[in-house]
Amino acid sequence: MDKQGQEKFMEFILERVQEGKEAEARAVLAENFKKQDEGTFSQEDIRAFIPKMMGLIKPERLAEVQAVATRFSGEFGQR
């Protein structure tokens, strides 16, 4: 994912994060983006990221975020 894609993904996620959890979500995303930039982001990172992030998302937005995360992980796996 390029920098513009990362920024859009972060904006999308942060709009759906529970109040007060924004800093934690930002940190999780930043860690994953750093690994992507370094070329060390793996399927294991995706498997760890999804449950971590799901715990930060507003319950009424979970299905929406899961759909995007699933699509993203599928695209990552095709590289």
C-alpha positions as CSV (number, residue, x, y, z in Angstrom):
1,M,0.0,0.0,0.0
2,D,1.5,3.4,-0.9
3,K,1.6,6.4,1.4
4,Q,-1.7,7.8,0.0
5,G,-3.4,4.4,0.5
6,Q,-2.1,4.2,4.0
7,E,-3.4,7.7,4.8
8,K,-6.9,6.8,3.4
9,F,-6.9,3.6,5.4
10,M,-5.9,5.3,8.6
11,E,-8.6,8.0,8.1
12,F,-11.2,5.3,7.4
13,I,-10.3,3.4,10.5
14,L,-10.0,6.4,12.8
15,E,-13.4,7.5,11.9
16,R,-14.8,4.2,13.1
17,V,-12.7,3.8,16.3
18,Q,-14.3,4.0,19.8
19,E,-13.9,7.3,21.5
20,G,-10.7,7.5,23.4
21,K,-9.1,4.7,21.5
22,E,-7.7,6.8,18.6
23,A,-4.1,7.0,19.9
24,E,-4.0,3.2,20.3
25,A,-5.4,2.6,16.8
26,R,-3.0,5.1,15.4
27,A,-0.1,3.3,17.0
28,V,-1.2,-0.1,15.7
29,L,-1.6,1.3,12.2
30,A,1.7,3.1,12.3
31,E,3.5,-0.1,13.3
32,N,1.9,-2.0,10.4
33,F,2.6,0.8,7.9
34,K,6.3,0.8,9.0
35,K,6.6,-2.9,8.4
36,Q,4.9,-2.4,5.0
37,D,7.4,0.3,4.1
38,E,10.3,-1.9,5.2
39,G,8.9,-4.9,3.2
40,T,8.7,-7.0,6.4
41,F,4.8,-7.0,6.7
42,S,3.6,-10.6,6.7
43,Q,0.4,-12.7,6.8
44,E,1.2,-13.2,10.5
45,D,1.2,-9.4,11.0
46,I,-2.3,-9.4,9.3
47,R,-3.5,-12.1,11.6
48,A,-2.3,-10.2,14.6
49,F,-3.6,-6.8,13.3
50,I,-7.2,-7.8,12.7
51,P,-8.2,-8.9,16.3
52,K,-6.2,-6.0,17.8
53,M,-8.0,-3.5,15.6
54,M,-11.5,-5.1,16.0
55,G,-11.2,-4.5,19.7
56,L,-10.9,-0.7,19.0
57,I,-13.7,-0.3,16.5
58,K,-17.2,0.9,17.4
59,P,-19.4,-2.2,17.6
60,E,-21.9,-0.8,15.1
61,R,-19.0,-0.3,12.6
62,L,-17.3,-3.8,12.9
63,A,-18.9,-5.4,9.8
64,E,-17.9,-2.5,7.6
65,V,-14.3,-2.5,8.9
66,Q,-14.0,-6.3,8.7
67,A,-15.0,-6.2,5.0
68,V,-12.3,-3.6,4.2
69,A,-9.7,-5.5,6.3
70,T,-10.5,-8.7,4.6
71,R,-10.3,-7.1,1.1
72,F,-6.9,-5.5,2.1
73,S,-5.5,-8.8,3.5
74,G,-6.5,-10.6,0.2
75,E,-4.8,-7.9,-1.9
76,F,-1.7,-8.2,0.3
77,G,-1.6,-12.0,-0.2
78,Q,-1.6,-11.6,-3.9
79,R,1.8,-9.8,-4.0
